[in-house]
């Protein structure tokens, strides 16, 4: 969205603080919208994404690369578990704000200040979360997370009084969130061991995923016999998730540029940086293609089950590619990766591709599949094959240098992209389109004069 479009969409407002209003809802099973105008991601939503990706990078650049750096320095199972336990809470805070923007986006002073407040807490969380050996840092990170979730909980609660369409589910969700915050209190205690705190954090993560899915599920709506219930703006949510995923892929490119890790001139480091760029490009290509069908039904539109799977899948998808992308970037300044780093590289990218295979399965292909070169399962099944090869590559090819390993990984992603692209073509497709109508048409006067000239 450019500045001109933003200005065109601007509307005069009589209020500094607006009443939160439901943007879309179901009434007795029928979908209603407050406005027929198509929503696009707002300026402050995109600004939130920029920090949230970096919720998984340092505060001055972002919040998640900080976590990835720690894992790259200590590539073992314990630090991988720590990475997941500190990444998921930051994701949940972002998901809370995404849900608020989807349901009650007002873009007023209060909502902008809420975004700023929660982002400030995310910065505090990111700067302390990985220091698990420091009791004060753990308490600070836990406190920042609990306050951030309490803040978003209050937004849901206040909005339930202002908007009747989502009232019941917003209050139930706020209640579940409050119970989850109480579960996190032991993390603040000095008497609780680190292992017990990790167990509490893991339970909280699972609890958050389950209660969110339960509260917004059709089963819950039927159980409570709700006349009014929540709905999703499909186009807006797809746009938000795609924008966030692209920012996640920015971790690949960012880390191969900052600090000049490739060195001076055309070096092996530069070759690995280009391989990293190609891998990120191919991942984005595959994600954007969905399942590669001509006219597929998006998971959010297909059914409630596939819709929830679509949202929940993005947590492991983002976490996996952040790990794999950071290890690709780390390889640019190393001649050889140790065993732990190799496993993180292959495992991270392999797990991410597995998620992309599941992502493709969530789409429902239409009847026009028969006109494509390859059917859906053969087309996207290659994602599963490449994922398995990537996962096994570190164990079977230990003799490869970092450059050779990156070239091999890049070749696998390039092969996958070509396979899906060619398989998604219509039968009888040609490589080149004929260059016809390349000359400008004649004006009326010129068209009349040409036969006379020939005569």
C-alpha positions as CSV (number, residue, x, y, z in Angstrom):
1,X,0.0,0.0,0.0
2,X,1.6,3.3,-1.1
3,X,1.1,6.8,0.4
4,X,-1.4,7.8,-2.2
5,X,-3.7,4.9,-1.4
6,X,-3.4,5.6,2.3
7,X,-4.5,9.1,1.8
8,X,-7.4,8.0,-0.3
9,X,-8.6,5.6,2.4
10,X,-8.2,8.2,5.1
11,X,-11.5,9.3,6.7
12,X,-12.2,12.3,8.9
13,X,-12.9,11.4,12.5
14,X,-14.8,13.3,15.2
15,X,-13.4,11.2,18.1
16,X,-9.9,10.8,19.5
17,X,-10.9,7.5,21.1
18,X,-13.4,5.5,19.2
19,X,-15.8,2.8,20.5
20,X,-14.5,-0.7,19.5
21,X,-16.9,-2.1,17.0
22,X,-17.0,-5.6,15.5
23,X,-15.9,-5.5,11.9
24,X,-17.5,-8.8,10.9
25,X,-19.7,-11.3,12.7
26,X,-22.1,-14.2,12.3
27,X,-25.8,-13.8,13.2
28,X,-27.7,-17.1,13.2
29,X,-25.1,-18.6,10.9
30,X,-25.2,-15.7,8.4
31,X,-22.1,-13.5,7.8
32,X,-22.4,-9.7,8.3
33,X,-19.7,-7.0,7.8
34,X,-19.6,-3.5,9.1
35,X,-18.3,-2.3,5.7
36,X,-18.2,-3.8,2.2
37,X,-14.9,-2.1,1.6
38,X,-12.0,-4.5,1.3
39,X,-9.5,-4.2,4.2
40,X,-5.8,-4.0,3.8
41,X,-3.1,-4.1,6.5
42,X,-2.9,-0.8,8.2
43,X,0.3,1.2,8.8
44,X,0.5,0.4,12.5
45,X,-0.2,-3.3,11.8
46,X,2.8,-3.5,9.5
47,X,4.9,-1.6,12.0
48,X,3.9,-4.2,14.6
49,X,5.0,-7.0,12.2
50,X,8.4,-5.4,11.7
51,X,9.1,-5.6,15.4
52,X,7.4,-8.9,16.0
53,X,9.5,-10.8,13.4
54,X,12.2,-9.5,15.4
55,X,10.5,-10.6,18.5
56,X,12.5,-13.4,17.4
57,X,15.6,-10.9,16.9
58,X,17.5,-8.3,19.0
59,X,15.7,-5.1,20.1
60,X,17.8,-2.7,18.0
61,X,17.0,-4.6,14.8
62,X,14.2,-6.8,16.0
63,X,13.4,-9.4,18.6
64,X,14.0,-13.1,17.2
65,X,17.5,-13.1,15.7
66,X,18.7,-12.7,19.3
67,X,17.2,-16.1,20.1
68,X,18.5,-17.5,16.8
69,X,22.0,-16.2,17.6
70,X,22.0,-18.0,21.0
71,X,20.9,-21.2,19.4
72,X,23.6,-20.9,16.7
73,X,26.3,-20.5,19.3
74,X,25.0,-23.5,21.3
75,X,23.5,-25.9,18.8
76,X,22.2,-28.6,21.1
77,X,18.8,-30.1,22.2
78,X,18.7,-28.0,25.4
79,X,19.1,-24.7,23.6
80,X,16.6,-25.8,20.9
81,X,14.0,-26.4,23.6
82,X,14.9,-23.0,25.1
83,X,14.4,-21.4,21.7
84,X,10.9,-22.8,21.3
85,X,9.9,-21.9,24.8
86,X,10.9,-18.2,24.4
87,X,9.8,-17.9,20.8
88,X,6.2,-19.2,21.3
89,X,5.2,-16.6,24.0
90,X,6.4,-13.7,21.7
91,X,4.3,-15.3,18.9
92,X,1.3,-15.5,21.2
93,X,1.5,-11.8,22.0
94,X,1.6,-10.9,18.3
95,X,-1.3,-13.3,17.7
96,X,-3.4,-11.5,20.4
97,X,-2.8,-8.2,18.6
98,X,-3.6,-9.7,15.3
99,X,-6.9,-11.0,16.6
100,X,-7.7,-7.5,18.0
101,X,-6.9,-5.9,14.6
102,X,-9.0,-8.4,12.8
103,X,-12.0,-7.9,15.1
104,X,-11.9,-4.3,16.3
105,X,-9.4,-2.3,14.2
106,X,-10.2,1.3,15.0
107,X,-6.8,3.0,14.3
108,X,-7.5,5.5,17.1
109,X,-5.3,7.0,19.8
110,X,-6.1,4.3,22.3
111,X,-5.4,1.4,19.9
112,X,-2.1,2.9,18.7
113,X,-0.9,3.4,22.3
114,X,-1.8,-0.2,23.1
115,X,0.3,-1.3,20.1
116,X,3.2,0.9,21.3
117,X,2.9,-0.3,24.9
118,X,2.9,-4.0,23.9
119,X,5.8,-3.5,21.6
120,X,7.8,-1.9,24.3
121,X,7.1,-4.9,26.5
122,X,8.2,-7.2,23.7
123,X,11.5,-5.4,23.5
124,X,11.9,-5.9,27.3
125,X,11.0,-9.5,26.9
126,X,13.4,-10.1,24.1
127,X,16.4,-8.6,25.9
128,X,16.0,-10.8,28.9
129,X,14.3,-14.1,27.7
130,X,17.4,-16.0,26.6
131,X,19.3,-15.3,29.9
132,X,17.9,-18.3,31.7
133,X,20.8,-18.6,34.1
134,X,20.1,-15.1,35.5
135,X,17.1,-15.2,37.9
136,X,16.5,-11.4,37.6
137,X,16.4,-11.7,33.7
138,X,14.0,-14.6,33.9
139,X,11.7,-12.7,36.2
140,X,11.9,-9.6,34.0
141,X,11.1,-11.6,30.8
142,X,8.2,-13.4,32.5
143,X,6.9,-10.2,34.0
144,X,7.0,-8.5,30.6
145,X,5.1,-11.4,29.0
146,X,2.5,-11.5,31.7
147,X,1.9,-7.8,31.5
148,X,1.7,-7.8,27.7
149,X,-0.9,-10.7,27.8
150,X,-2.8,-8.9,30.6
151,X,-2.9,-5.8,28.4
152,X,-4.4,-7.6,25.4
153,X,-6.8,-9.4,27.8
154,X,-8.1,-6.1,29.0
155,X,-8.6,-5.0,25.4
156,X,-10.8,-8.0,24.7
157,X,-12.7,-7.5,28.0
158,X,-13.4,-3.8,27.3
159,X,-14.4,-4.5,23.7
160,X,-16.9,-7.0,25.0
161,X,-18.8,-4.2,26.7
162,X,-18.7,-2.0,23.6
163,X,-19.7,-4.6,20.9
164,X,-22.4,-7.1,21.4
165,X,-21.5,-9.2,18.4
166,X,-18.4,-10.8,19.9
167,X,-19.4,-10.3,23.6
168,X,-19.7,-13.9,24.8
169,X,-16.6,-15.2,23.1
170,X,-14.5,-12.2,23.9
171,X,-15.3,-12.6,27.6
172,X,-14.6,-16.3,27.6
173,X,-11.3,-15.7,25.8
174,X,-10.4,-13.1,28.4
175,X,-11.2,-15.6,31.2
176,X,-9.0,-18.2,29.6
177,X,-6.2,-15.7,29.2
178,X,-6.5,-14.7,32.9
179,X,-6.3,-18.3,34.0
180,X,-3.2,-18.7,31.8
181,X,-1.6,-15.7,33.4
182,X,-2.2,-17.3,36.9
183,X,-0.4,-20.4,35.6
184,X,2.7,-18.3,34.9
185,X,3.1,-17.0,38.4
186,X,5.5,-19.8,39.5
187,X,8.0,-18.6,36.9
188,X,8.4,-15.4,38.9
189,X,9.4,-17.3,42.0
190,X,13.1,-17.8,43.0
191,X,12.2,-21.0,44.8
192,X,11.1,-22.8,41.6
193,X,13.9,-24.6,39.7
194,X,14.7,-23.9,36.1
195,X,13.4,-27.3,34.9
196,X,10.1,-26.7,36.6
197,X,9.8,-23.2,35.1
198,X,10.4,-24.7,31.6
199,X,7.7,-27.2,32.2
200,X,5.3,-24.4,33.3
201,X,6.1,-22.5,30.2
202,X,5.5,-25.5,28.0
203,X,2.1,-26.1,29.6
204,X,1.2,-22.4,29.1
205,X,2.1,-22.6,25.4
206,X,-0.1,-25.7,24.9
207,X,-2.9,-24.2,27.0
208,X,-2.9,-21.0,24.9
209,X,-3.1,-22.8,21.6
210,X,-5.9,-25.1,22.9
211,X,-8.1,-22.4,24.6
212,X,-7.8,-20.1,21.6
213,X,-8.9,-22.8,19.2
214,X,-11.7,-23.9,21.6
215,X,-13.1,-20.4,22.2
216,X,-13.4,-19.5,18.5
217,X,-14.5,-23.0,17.3
218,X,-17.9,-23.7,15.7
219,X,-18.4,-26.4,18.4
220,X,-18.1,-23.8,21.1
221,X,-20.6,-21.5,19.4
222,X,-23.1,-24.3,19.1
223,X,-22.5,-25.4,22.7
224,X,-23.3,-21.9,24.0
225,X,-26.1,-21.5,21.4
226,X,-24.8,-18.1,20.4
227,X,-26.9,-15.9,18.1
228,X,-24.0,-13.6,17.5
229,X,-20.4,-15.0,17.2
230,X,-17.0,-14.1,15.8
231,X,-16.0,-14.2,12.1
232,X,-12.8,-13.8,10.2
233,X,-12.0,-11.3,7.5
234,X,-10.4,-13.8,5.2
235,X,-8.7,-11.5,2.8
236,X,-7.2,-9.4,5.6
237,X,-6.0,-12.4,7.6
238,X,-4.4,-14.0,4.5
239,X,-2.7,-10.7,3.8
240,X,-1.4,-10.4,7.4
241,X,0.0,-13.9,7.6
242,X,1.7,-13.6,4.2
243,X,3.2,-10.2,5.2
244,X,4.5,-11.7,8.4
245,X,6.0,-14.7,6.6
246,X,7.8,-12.5,4.2
247,X,9.3,-10.6,7.1
248,X,10.4,-14.0,8.6
249,X,12.2,-14.7,5.3
250,X,14.0,-11.4,5.8
251,X,16.1,-13.1,8.4
252,X,17.8,-15.0,5.6
253,X,18.8,-11.8,3.7
254,X,19.4,-9.5,6.7
255,X,22.0,-11.8,8.3
256,X,24.0,-12.2,5.1
257,X,24.4,-8.4,4.6
258,X,24.8,-6.9,8.1
259,X,28.5,-7.0,9.2
260,X,29.7,-7.9,5.7
261,X,30.1,-11.7,6.5
262,X,30.7,-12.6,2.8
263,X,34.0,-10.7,2.8
264,X,35.6,-8.6,0.0
265,X,35.0,-9.6,-3.7
266,X,33.7,-12.8,-5.1
267,X,34.5,-15.2,-2.3
268,X,33.2,-18.5,-1.0
269,X,31.3,-16.5,1.5
270,X,29.6,-14.6,-1.3
271,X,28.7,-17.9,-2.9
272,X,27.0,-19.0,0.3
273,X,25.2,-15.7,0.7
274,X,23.8,-16.1,-2.9
275,X,22.7,-19.6,-2.0
276,X,20.9,-18.3,1.1
277,X,19.2,-15.7,-1.1
278,X,18.1,-18.3,-3.6
279,X,16.7,-20.5,-0.7
280,X,14.7,-17.7,0.7
281,X,13.4,-16.8,-2.8
282,X,12.3,-20.4,-3.4
283,X,10.6,-20.7,0.0
284,X,8.6,-17.5,-0.7
285,X,7.7,-18.8,-4.2
286,X,6.4,-22.1,-2.7
287,X,4.5,-20.4,0.1
288,X,2.8,-18.0,-2.3
289,X,1.7,-20.8,-4.7
290,X,-0.3,-22.6,-1.9
291,X,-0.9,-26.0,-3.5
292,X,-0.1,-24.8,-7.0
293,X,-3.7,-25.3,-8.2
294,X,-5.3,-22.9,-10.7
295,X,-8.4,-22.2,-8.5
296,X,-8.0,-23.7,-5.1
297,X,-10.2,-23.0,-2.0
298,X,-8.1,-21.4,0.8
299,X,-7.9,-23.3,4.1
300,X,-9.8,-20.5,5.9
301,X,-12.7,-20.8,3.5
302,X,-12.6,-24.5,3.2
303,X,-13.7,-25.5,6.7
304,X,-13.3,-24.6,10.4
305,X,-10.8,-27.4,10.9
306,X,-8.5,-26.3,8.0
307,X,-8.9,-22.7,9.1
308,X,-7.6,-23.4,12.6
309,X,-4.9,-25.7,11.2
310,X,-3.8,-22.8,8.9
311,X,-3.3,-20.4,11.8
312,X,-1.7,-22.9,14.2
313,X,0.7,-24.2,11.5
314,X,2.3,-20.8,11.2
315,X,4.0,-21.1,14.6
316,X,6.2,-24.1,13.8
317,X,6.5,-22.9,10.2
318,X,8.0,-19.5,11.3
319,X,10.1,-21.1,14.1
320,X,11.6,-23.7,11.7
321,X,12.5,-21.3,8.9
322,X,14.0,-18.8,11.4
323,X,16.3,-21.5,12.6
324,X,17.2,-22.7,9.1
325,X,17.6,-19.2,7.7
326,X,19.8,-18.1,10.5
327,X,22.1,-21.2,10.1
328,X,22.3,-20.4,6.3
329,X,23.4,-16.9,7.2
330,X,25.9,-18.2,9.8
331,X,27.5,-20.5,7.2
332,X,28.7,-17.5,5.1
333,X,31.6,-16.8,7.5
334,X,32.5,-20.4,8.3
335,X,34.5,-22.9,6.3
336,X,32.9,-25.9,8.0
337,X,29.8,-26.3,10.2
338,X,30.0,-28.5,13.3
339,X,27.5,-31.4,13.8
340,X,25.0,-29.4,15.8
341,X,25.0,-26.5,13.3
342,X,24.5,-29.0,10.4
343,X,21.5,-30.6,12.2
344,X,20.0,-27.2,12.8
345,X,20.4,-26.2,9.2
346,X,18.9,-29.4,7.7
347,X,16.4,-30.0,10.5
348,X,15.1,-26.4,10.5
349,X,14.7,-26.2,6.7
350,X,13.3,-29.8,6.6
351,X,10.8,-29.1,9.3
352,X,9.8,-25.9,7.5
353,X,9.2,-27.8,4.3
354,X,7.2,-30.4,6.1
355,X,5.0,-27.6,7.4
356,X,4.7,-26.3,3.8
357,X,3.6,-29.7,2.7
358,X,0.8,-29.7,5.3
359,X,0.0,-26.2,4.3
360,X,-0.5,-27.3,0.7
361,X,-2.7,-30.2,1.9
362,X,-5.1,-27.8,3.6
363,X,-6.1,-26.3,0.3
364,X,-9.0,-27.9,-1.6
365,X,-8.2,-28.3,-5.3
366,X,-10.9,-27.6,-7.8
367,X,-12.0,-29.8,-10.7
368,X,-9.5,-28.2,-13.1
369,X,-6.7,-30.4,-11.7
370,X,-7.1,-32.7,-14.6
371,X,-5.8,-30.1,-17.1
372,X,-2.5,-29.7,-15.2
373,X,0.7,-31.6,-16.0
374,X,0.9,-33.2,-12.5
375,X,-2.0,-33.9,-10.1
376,X,-1.8,-32.2,-6.7
377,X,-0.3,-35.0,-4.6
378,X,2.5,-35.7,-7.1
379,X,3.1,-31.9,-7.4
380,X,3.4,-31.0,-3.8
381,X,4.6,-34.4,-2.6
382,X,8.1,-33.4,-3.7
383,X,8.1,-31.1,-0.7
384,X,7.9,-34.1,1.6
385,X,10.7,-35.8,-0.3
386,X,13.0,-32.8,-0.2
387,X,12.2,-32.3,3.5
388,X,13.3,-35.9,4.3
389,X,16.5,-35.4,2.2
390,X,17.3,-32.2,4.1
391,X,16.8,-33.8,7.5
392,X,19.1,-36.7,6.6
393,X,21.7,-34.6,4.7
394,X,23.7,-33.7,7.9
395,X,24.2,-37.3,8.9
396,X,25.0,-38.7,5.4
397,X,27.3,-36.1,4.1
398,X,29.6,-35.0,7.0
399,X,32.5,-34.6,4.6
400,X,31.0,-31.6,2.9
401,X,32.3,-28.1,3.6
402,X,30.0,-25.3,4.4
403,X,30.1,-24.1,0.8
404,X,29.4,-27.5,-0.6
405,X,26.5,-28.1,1.8
406,X,24.9,-24.8,1.0
407,X,25.1,-25.5,-2.7
408,X,23.5,-28.9,-2.2
409,X,20.7,-27.3,-0.1
410,X,20.2,-24.5,-2.6
411,X,20.0,-27.1,-5.5
412,X,17.3,-29.0,-3.6
413,X,15.1,-26.0,-3.2
414,X,15.7,-24.9,-6.8
415,X,14.8,-28.4,-8.0
416,X,11.6,-28.3,-5.9
417,X,10.6,-24.9,-7.3
418,X,11.1,-26.0,-10.9
419,X,9.2,-29.3,-10.2
420,X,6.2,-27.5,-8.8
421,X,6.2,-24.8,-11.4
422,X,6.4,-27.2,-14.3
423,X,3.9,-29.5,-12.7
424,X,1.5,-26.7,-12.3
425,X,1.5,-25.8,-16.0
426,X,-1.5,-26.7,-18.2
427,X,-1.0,-29.8,-20.4
428,X,0.4,-28.8,-23.8
429,X,2.0,-25.6,-22.4
430,X,4.9,-24.1,-24.4
431,X,8.1,-22.6,-23.1
432,X,7.8,-19.4,-25.0
433,X,4.8,-17.4,-25.9
434,X,4.7,-16.3,-29.6
435,X,5.7,-12.7,-30.2
436,X,2.7,-11.5,-32.2
437,X,1.2,-8.0,-32.4
438,X,4.6,-6.4,-31.7
439,X,4.0,-3.5,-34.1
440,X,1.8,-0.5,-33.2
441,X,-1.5,-0.4,-35.0
442,X,-1.9,2.1,-37.9
443,X,-4.0,5.3,-37.4
444,X,-7.2,5.7,-39.5
445,X,-5.5,8.1,-41.9
446,X,-2.5,5.8,-42.3
447,X,-4.7,2.8,-42.8
448,X,-6.5,4.5,-45.7
449,X,-3.4,5.9,-47.3
450,X,-1.6,2.5,-47.3
451,X,-3.8,0.8,-50.0
452,X,-3.6,3.9,-52.2
453,X,0.2,3.9,-52.0
454,X,0.3,0.3,-53.0
455,X,-2.0,1.1,-56.0
